[in-house]
């Protein structure tokens, strides 16, 4: 599942995100969602979240 709908993402979910600095390379970082930062219900490039370790990025995959 991709991360373009806010309703699909919950705090505590395991996700893969792309950080701003890694957008050109597409490198993904895996972690647990602490906060959802995007206020809108959808975003074409992915919902922005803060992971439990403090890293911020846009969700590219929601893991099972």
C-alpha positions as CSV (number, residue, x, y, z in Angstrom):
1,X,0.0,0.0,0.0
2,X,1.4,3.4,-0.9
3,X,1.3,6.4,1.5
4,X,-0.9,8.9,-0.4
5,X,-4.0,8.7,1.9
6,X,-3.8,10.0,5.4
7,X,-6.5,7.5,6.5
8,X,-4.3,4.6,5.7
9,X,-1.5,5.8,8.1
10,X,-1.8,5.5,11.9
11,X,0.7,6.3,14.6
12,X,2.6,3.0,15.4
13,X,2.5,1.8,11.8
14,X,5.7,0.5,10.2
15,X,6.4,2.4,7.1
16,X,9.1,3.2,4.5
17,X,9.7,6.9,3.9
18,X,11.8,9.0,1.6
19,X,13.6,11.9,3.3
20,X,13.9,15.3,1.6
21,X,17.7,14.8,1.0
22,X,17.1,11.4,-0.5
23,X,14.3,12.3,-3.0
24,X,16.7,12.3,-5.9
25,X,18.2,8.9,-5.1
26,X,14.9,7.4,-3.9
27,X,16.6,5.9,-0.8
28,X,14.0,4.6,1.6
29,X,14.2,4.7,5.4
30,X,12.1,2.3,7.5
31,X,10.6,3.1,10.8
32,X,7.5,3.5,13.1
33,X,5.2,6.5,12.7
34,X,5.1,8.8,15.7
35,X,3.3,11.8,14.2
36,X,1.4,12.6,11.0
37,X,2.4,16.0,9.8
38,X,0.4,16.5,6.6
39,X,-3.0,18.0,7.5
40,X,-4.8,17.2,4.2
41,X,-6.5,13.8,3.6
42,X,-4.4,13.0,0.5
43,X,-1.1,14.1,-1.0
44,X,0.3,13.1,-4.4
45,X,3.9,12.6,-3.2
46,X,3.0,10.9,0.0
47,X,1.8,11.9,3.5
48,X,4.6,13.6,5.6
49,X,5.3,11.8,8.9
50,X,7.8,11.9,11.8
51,X,9.2,8.6,12.8
52,X,9.8,7.4,16.3
53,X,13.5,8.2,15.9
54,X,12.7,11.8,14.8
55,X,13.3,11.4,11.1
56,X,10.8,13.3,8.8
57,X,9.8,12.2,5.4
58,X,7.0,11.2,3.0
59,X,5.5,7.8,3.2
60,X,6.2,5.6,0.1
61,X,5.1,2.2,1.5
62,X,3.0,1.0,4.4
63,X,4.3,-2.3,5.7
64,X,2.1,-5.1,7.0
